[in-house]
Amino acid sequence: MGMTYIPTTLSEALHLRAEKKARPLAGGSDLMVQSRRGTALAPEFPFPVMIITSIPELKGIKLGDDGSVEIGALTTPAEIASSSIVPWHVREAASGMGAIALRNTATIGGNIGNASPKGDLPQPLILLDAEVVLSSIHGDRKMLLDDFILGSKKTALGEDEVIKSVVIPKHDFTYLFYRKIGMRRANAISKLSLSAAAVVKDGEILDFRAASGAAGPKVIRSREAEAILKGHMIDEIPELEEKFLDAWNDAISPHAMPLYRRNTTRRMLSYFLSAINTGAEEGIIREEE
Ligand SMILES: Cc1cc2nc3c(=O)[nH]c(=O)nc-3n(C[C@H](O)[C@H](O)[C@H](O)COP(=O)(O)OP(=O)(O)OC[C@H]3O[C@@H](n4cnc5c(N)ncnc54)[C@H](O)[C@@H]3O)c2cc1C
């Protein structure tokens, strides 16, 4: 059984990480479950662990001068869902995570660190080109979350690093879409999720993006497919739609996306596109359940 440490500052945690290779434990909702031994028995970890929940540097949500939003690694889904400065897609995903007890204990750092293809937060964050800030005793580095998550349960986290925060750049979308399809409302792990967003000005699609969750080893974003719509007029959507949807499907490996997921994703994207094409009122596009 590994040692357990409880650092109270980031510097202390980074030294423990570098010198003892201690693994961060935040809400514990993934790590404790993975290391459980049975009813009424405390989990045992075969590696050193550091409980990071009392580190102030990893807490809080801040608005930057450039309009970006920085979310500390220890922020819970409940805090994210109730923040007025966090972008809408991320709030939607956070408010649909697990049941209320989980939303108050899980953390954004843990959701990213765990890198489960079914994790709810990476999907909207990758849509928004969010970056992850990684700290070590040598300083901080920043990288796109899309690059940080390498695959199912695989990240680029260095052996001496801790996730400090996530930074979401400012966006002003004309249309926004988010949908998580789960088995039931409470504690439903995503079976499939999709977010999409567009910037439309004077009938021109200046930006279009989409991200699929729980549809492959990691979140799927296809810049090639997005480029098919960007720069075109909304009137051209009907003639571009099939090409776009086919390119989106091509970006998805066939075995990771059985027909049901593929068809459901096509239907959701098509619903969003037709709302834009028919000049829907600006804002959130909601698909009836
Ligand atoms: C009943 C139940 C329901 C769930 N429902 C959902 C759901 O609806 N949606 C969903 O997305 N997930 C769900 N989960 C999974 C889990 O709750 C989330 O992934 C959660 O965000 C993990 O956060 P945590 O703080 O509890 O992680 P922890 O268990 O503390 O850590 C998870 C991993 O991340 C690493 N880590 C944590 N913090 C950091 C950090 N700051 N820097 C570097 N590495 C770090 C840990 O070392 C570990 O490898 C559910 C889990 C349970 C048990």
The ligand as an SDF file (V2000), in Angstrom:
LIG
                    3D

 53 58  0  0  0  0  0  0  0  0999 V2000
  -21.8000    7.1990   -9.4350 C   0  0  0  0  0  0  0  0  0  0  0  0
  -20.8980    7.9210  -10.3950 C   0  0  0  0  0  0  0  0  0  0  0  0
  -21.4710    8.6620  -11.4150 C   0  0  0  0  0  0  0  0  0  0  0  0
  -20.6570    9.3470  -12.3300 C   0  0  0  0  0  0  0  0  0  0  0  0
  -21.2550   10.0940  -13.3080 N   0  0  0  0  0  0  0  0  0  0  0  0
  -20.4800   10.7940  -14.1500 C   0  0  0  0  0  0  0  0  0  0  0  0
  -21.0780   11.6130  -15.1640 C   0  0  0  0  0  0  0  0  0  0  0  0
  -22.2920   11.7340  -15.3030 O   0  0  0  0  0  0  0  0  0  0  0  0
  -20.2470   12.2870  -15.9990 N   0  0  0  0  0  0  0  0  0  0  0  0
  -18.8880   12.2130  -15.8900 C   0  0  0  0  0  0  0  0  0  0  0  0
  -18.1910   12.8560  -16.6590 O   0  0  0  0  0  0  0  0  0  0  0  0
  -18.2970   11.4490  -14.9380 N   0  0  0  0  0  0  0  0  0  0  0  0
  -19.0500   10.7450  -14.0720 C   0  0  0  0  0  0  0  0  0  0  0  0
  -18.4420    9.9680  -13.1180 N   0  0  0  0  0  0  0  0  0  0  0  0
  -16.9670    9.8760  -13.0890 C   0  0  0  0  0  0  0  0  0  0  0  0
  -16.2600   10.8910  -12.1230 C   0  0  0  0  0  0  0  0  0  0  0  0
  -17.1360   11.3330  -11.1230 O   0  0  0  0  0  0  0  0  0  0  0  0
  -15.7260   12.1210  -12.8740 C   0  0  0  0  0  0  0  0  0  0  0  0
  -14.7810   11.7210  -13.8340 O   0  0  0  0  0  0  0  0  0  0  0  0
  -15.1050   13.1770  -11.9430 C   0  0  0  0  0  0  0  0  0  0  0  0
  -15.0040   14.4210  -12.6010 O   0  0  0  0  0  0  0  0  0  0  0  0
  -13.7450   12.7980  -11.4220 C   0  0  0  0  0  0  0  0  0  0  0  0
  -13.3110   13.8350  -10.5830 O   0  0  0  0  0  0  0  0  0  0  0  0
  -12.6650   13.5310   -9.1570 P   0  0  0  0  0  0  0  0  0  0  0  0
  -12.1800   14.8200   -8.5990 O   0  0  0  0  0  0  0  0  0  0  0  0
  -13.5960   12.7610   -8.2880 O   0  0  0  0  0  0  0  0  0  0  0  0
  -11.4410   12.6080   -9.6300 O   0  0  0  0  0  0  0  0  0  0  0  0
  -10.4270   11.6940   -8.8170 P   0  0  0  0  0  0  0  0  0  0  0  0
  -11.0240   10.3390   -8.6310 O   0  0  0  0  0  0  0  0  0  0  0  0
   -9.9400   12.3900   -7.5970 O   0  0  0  0  0  0  0  0  0  0  0  0
   -9.2620   11.6310   -9.9080 O   0  0  0  0  0  0  0  0  0  0  0  0
   -9.4600   11.0590  -11.1950 C   0  0  0  0  0  0  0  0  0  0  0  0
   -8.1190   10.9700  -11.9320 C   0  0  0  0  0  0  0  0  0  0  0  0
   -7.6360   12.2820  -12.2300 O   0  0  0  0  0  0  0  0  0  0  0  0
   -6.3860   12.5120  -11.5840 C   0  0  0  0  0  0  0  0  0  0  0  0
   -6.4160   13.8930  -11.0700 N   0  0  0  0  0  0  0  0  0  0  0  0
   -7.3740   14.4670  -10.2940 C   0  0  0  0  0  0  0  0  0  0  0  0
   -7.0940   15.7800  -10.0920 N   0  0  0  0  0  0  0  0  0  0  0  0
   -5.9330   16.0300  -10.7540 C   0  0  0  0  0  0  0  0  0  0  0  0
   -5.1210   17.1990  -10.9160 C   0  0  0  0  0  0  0  0  0  0  0  0
   -5.4570   18.3990  -10.4090 N   0  0  0  0  0  0  0  0  0  0  0  0
   -3.9920   17.0830  -11.6510 N   0  0  0  0  0  0  0  0  0  0  0  0
   -3.6320   15.8910  -12.2120 C   0  0  0  0  0  0  0  0  0  0  0  0
   -4.3640   14.7600  -12.1060 N   0  0  0  0  0  0  0  0  0  0  0  0
   -5.4960   14.8260  -11.3750 C   0  0  0  0  0  0  0  0  0  0  0  0
   -6.2670   11.4560  -10.4860 C   0  0  0  0  0  0  0  0  0  0  0  0
   -4.9310   11.1510  -10.1780 O   0  0  0  0  0  0  0  0  0  0  0  0
   -7.0110   10.3010  -11.1320 C   0  0  0  0  0  0  0  0  0  0  0  0
   -6.1780    9.6250  -12.0490 O   0  0  0  0  0  0  0  0  0  0  0  0
  -19.2380    9.2730  -12.2050 C   0  0  0  0  0  0  0  0  0  0  0  0
  -18.6650    8.5240  -11.1480 C   0  0  0  0  0  0  0  0  0  0  0  0
  -19.4710    7.8600  -10.2550 C   0  0  0  0  0  0  0  0  0  0  0  0
  -18.8180    7.0700   -9.1380 C   0  0  0  0  0  0  0  0  0  0  0  0
  1  2  1  0
  2  3  1  0
  2 52  2  0
  3  4  2  0
  4  5  1  0
  4 50  1  0
  5  6  2  0
  6  7  1  0
  6 13  1  0
  7  8  2  0
  7  9  1  0
  9 10  1  0
 10 11  2  0
 10 12  1  0
 12 13  2  0
 13 14  1  0
 14 15  1  0
 14 50  1  0
 15 16  1  0
 16 17  1  0
 16 18  1  0
 18 19  1  0
 18 20  1  0
 20 21  1  0
 20 22  1  0
 22 23  1  0
 23 24  1  0
 24 25  2  0
 24 26  1  0
 24 27  1  0
 27 28  1  0
 28 29  2  0
 28 30  1  0
 28 31  1  0
 31 32  1  0
 32 33  1  0
 33 34  1  0
 33 48  1  0
 34 35  1  0
 35 36  1  0
 35 46  1  0
 36 37  1  0
 36 45  1  0
 37 38  2  0
 38 39  1  0
 39 40  1  0
 39 45  2  0
 40 41  1  0
 40 42  2  0
 42 43  1  0
 43 44  2  0
 44 45  1  0
 46 47  1  0
 46 48  1  0
 48 49  1  0
 50 51  2  0
 51 52  1  0
 52 53  1  0
M  END
$$$$
